[in-house]
Amino acid sequence: ALEPHSAASRAVIVSDAAKRLRVRLTPGALDRIAREAPTVRAALGLLQNVSQVAKGLPGPVQAKHVEEVLAATGQPTSRETAVPEIVKRVAGAFAVSE
């Protein structure tokens, strides 16, 4: 049976894709992307989002930048988001008022 790619395998794939996209990643950022995304597809999607942020950075993408991208896209991160904040964001996204 085929097993999902490990975080180490995802890191190799993401590193290659980052080079093709000309996105410079610190080792910590690469590790964060590989660990956070459960699949190669999700890791490449996260890299694509990170590449948009990378354009405005003076140096390589760091782990904190990956964390910021995850938080901005509503993905679960190590920081807990309170339910009222989630409700506020969803209501804003769908133009719903209380």
C-alpha contacts under 8 A as a table, 3 or more apart, distances in Angstrom:
res1	aa1	res2	aa2	distance
4	P	39	T	7.11
5	H	8	A	7.90
5	H	9	S	5.68
5	H	10	R	6.21
5	H	39	T	6.89
5	H	40	V	7.12
6	S	9	S	5.12
6	S	10	R	6.19
7	A	10	R	4.98
7	A	11	A	6.06
7	A	31	D	7.93
7	A	34	A	5.10
7	A	35	R	5.46
8	A	11	A	5.02
8	A	12	V	6.51
8	A	34	A	7.12
9	S	12	V	5.22
9	S	13	I	6.45
10	R	13	I	5.12
10	R	14	V	5.99
10	R	34	A	5.36
10	R	39	T	7.53
10	R	40	V	5.78
10	R	43	A	7.17
11	A	14	V	5.07
11	A	15	S	5.89
11	A	30	L	6.26
11	A	31	D	6.53
11	A	33	I	7.56
11	A	34	A	5.03
12	V	15	S	5.13
12	V	16	D	6.32
13	I	16	D	5.26
13	I	17	A	6.25
13	I	40	V	7.64
14	V	17	A	4.98
14	V	18	A	5.92
14	V	30	L	7.32
14	V	34	A	7.38
14	V	43	A	6.89
14	V	44	L	6.39
14	V	47	L	7.24
15	S	18	A	5.08
15	S	19	K	6.34
15	S	30	L	6.99
16	D	19	K	5.23
16	D	20	R	6.50
17	A	20	R	5.08
17	A	21	L	6.19
17	A	44	L	7.62
18	A	21	L	4.96
18	A	22	R	5.84
18	A	23	V	4.97
18	A	24	R	6.84
18	A	25	L	7.54
18	A	47	L	7.26
19	K	22	R	4.82
19	K	23	V	6.08
19	K	24	R	7.27
20	R	23	V	7.77
21	L	51	S	7.61
23	V	51	S	6.07
23	V	54	A	6.64
23	V	60	P	7.47
23	V	61	V	7.66
24	R	54	A	7.83
24	R	59	G	7.70
24	R	60	P	4.68
24	R	61	V	6.05
25	L	28	G	7.80
25	L	29	A	5.70
25	L	30	L	5.96
25	L	60	P	5.19
25	L	61	V	4.73
25	L	62	Q	6.39
26	T	29	A	5.19
26	T	30	L	6.31
26	T	60	P	6.10
26	T	61	V	6.03
26	T	62	Q	5.44
26	T	63	A	7.42
27	P	30	L	5.13
27	P	31	D	6.09
27	P	62	Q	7.99
28	G	31	D	5.07
28	G	32	R	6.06
28	G	62	Q	6.36
28	G	63	A	5.18
29	A	32	R	5.01
29	A	33	I	6.23
29	A	61	V	6.37
29	A	62	Q	4.82
29	A	63	A	3.89
29	A	64	K	7.55
29	A	65	H	7.68
29	A	66	V	6.32
30	L	33	I	5.29
30	L	34	A	6.20
30	L	63	A	7.58
31	D	34	A	5.11
31	D	35	R	5.98
31	D	63	A	7.99
32	R	35	R	5.21
32	R	36	E	5.79
32	R	63	A	6.09
32	R	66	V	7.05
33	I	36	E	5.25
33	I	37	A	6.05
33	I	43	A	6.04
33	I	46	L	6.92
33	I	47	L	7.21
33	I	66	V	7.05
34	A	37	A	5.76
34	A	38	P	7.79
34	A	43	A	6.23
35	R	38	P	7.13
36	E	43	A	7.68
37	A	40	V	7.26
37	A	42	A	5.29
37	A	43	A	4.85
37	A	46	L	7.51
38	P	42	A	6.62
38	P	43	A	7.32
39	T	42	A	5.21
39	T	43	A	6.19
40	V	43	A	4.97
40	V	44	L	6.12
41	R	44	L	5.22
41	R	45	G	6.20
42	A	45	G	5.00
42	A	46	L	6.12
43	A	46	L	5.06
43	A	47	L	6.11
44	L	47	L	4.90
44	L	48	Q	6.16
45	G	48	Q	5.03
45	G	49	N	6.41
46	L	49	N	5.08
46	L	50	V	6.10
46	L	70	L	7.93
47	L	50	V	4.89
47	L	51	S	5.98
48	Q	51	S	5.07
48	Q	52	Q	6.80
49	N	52	Q	5.49
49	N	53	V	7.06
49	N	69	V	7.01
50	V	53	V	5.20
50	V	54	A	6.15
50	V	61	V	7.88
50	V	65	H	7.61
50	V	66	V	6.39
50	V	69	V	6.42
51	S	54	A	4.84
51	S	55	K	6.61
52	Q	55	K	5.73
52	Q	56	G	7.84
53	V	56	G	5.82
53	V	57	L	7.00
53	V	65	H	7.80
53	V	69	V	7.82
54	A	57	L	5.20
54	A	60	P	7.26
54	A	61	V	6.03
57	L	60	P	7.07
57	L	61	V	7.33
61	V	65	H	6.17
61	V	66	V	7.49
62	Q	65	H	5.36
62	Q	66	V	6.75
63	A	66	V	5.11
63	A	67	E	6.31
64	K	67	E	4.97
64	K	68	E	6.24
65	H	68	E	4.98
65	H	69	V	6.27
66	V	69	V	5.11
66	V	70	L	6.22
67	E	70	L	5.10
67	E	71	A	6.16
67	E	77	T	7.06
68	E	71	A	5.08
68	E	72	A	6.07
69	V	72	A	5.07
69	V	73	T	6.22
70	L	73	T	5.30
70	L	74	G	6.38
70	L	75	Q	5.14
70	L	76	P	7.12
70	L	77	T	6.65
71	A	74	G	5.28
71	A	75	Q	5.85
71	A	76	P	7.15
71	A	77	T	6.56
72	A	75	Q	7.58
76	P	79	R	7.84
76	P	80	E	7.82
77	T	80	E	6.99
81	T	85	E	6.68
81	T	86	I	6.95
82	A	85	E	5.40
82	A	86	I	6.55
83	V	86	I	5.05
83	V	87	V	6.19
84	P	87	V	5.07
84	P	88	K	6.12
85	E	88	K	5.04
85	E	89	R	6.22
86	I	89	R	5.15
86	I	90	V	6.15
87	V	90	V	5.19
87	V	91	A	5.96
88	K	91	A	5.15
88	K	92	G	6.10
89	R	92	G	5.09
89	R	93	A	6.13
90	V	93	A	5.02
90	V	94	F	6.29
91	A	94	F	5.30
91	A	95	A	5.76
91	A	96	V	4.73
91	A	97	S	6.51
92	G	95	A	4.93
92	G	96	V	6.26
92	G	97	S	7.78
93	A	96	V	7.83
